[in-house]
Amino acid sequence: MDHPDTAPAVTERDQEEAVRRELADYYRAGEPPWDTGVTPPELVALVEGHDAPLPGRALELGCGTGTNAVYLARHGWEVVAVDLIDSAIEQAREKAAAAGATVRLLCGDATRLDELDVPGLYDLFFDLSCYCGIPPHRRDAYAAGLTRRAAPGARLLMFGYGPEAFDDPISGVTADELRTRFAGWELLETAPGTNPVPTFWFVLRRNAQEARTDR
């Protein structure tokens, strides 16, 4: 016997569509909290600090309106940037054109890079609160996609909200989760963010001896 007051089970597809709708709503309102138009000092320190890597190839996951992709390109990096929301990519193209920066911008799913034209290898990955909003069932695919495209010694700089920052059961990220999901990577650093809710900056490095050439 059916019970009309019983809510239907939320499927994995439902979770993915809910994330897409929420992101699109933020951009439609013009108020995505992660897209401030200012490059975070943590990325500046990595790119311009005393032990900064030489510019190479960079892949940004969840690039939004392109602020950080443009910054990387203007500092000598060959940049590919991906975002799920087409209106964000349109704004990023306008921003790159206005800055005279060459950035390859793709609208697509950061957990399905094999469906995009995103060949490796990359020396730097940047993620400003993309991973922490991905439904758990797609996170292994995200990690695998980056791992296949990582040059030996590649670095991943990731900003994420802690699970305590959200009311839902699927969002947020912890250091322990990254250690588990990113096999073949070393978690070099975890630093708290400055937000009023729990946030963190993570730096991971691909182990050179385990890096695979993208085929």
C-alpha angles and dihedrals in degrees: 000000000000120000110212092200093059112102116230117251115266109241127211089251090053090054092051093048091047090055091049092050093048093050092047090050091054092052092043089055091045092233112104102159093211094053104071098150090241123105108236116247090235090065092043090052092051094048099038104025126115093265096038116151119245111265112270134140120330132189120197118201115207095008097178112191093350104256095136097036089056090047092053093047091051088054094057103270124136099231135201115179130189132195132171096221119075095206090056091052091049090054090046091054090051091048093049092048092050091051094046089237125147109227127157104223122193131184108219150096117299089212092055103050091145087069090057130064094256108134119178164255110093130176097197135031122190125194122177103190096317100117095045091063097047115109110253094245090064099045097087088054090052092052092045092050092054094043092054089052099043120113116218107286093011116162131222118203109193133179116198143169117239117243089251090067094070137061093214124082099232107054131085136051138236135198091244091056092052092050089053100043099040100064111184092028130101120221101225101176143009118189129173119247125231097242123121089244125053111288134158143196115219129192118196129179127204111236107246095217092055100042114120128208112246110243 
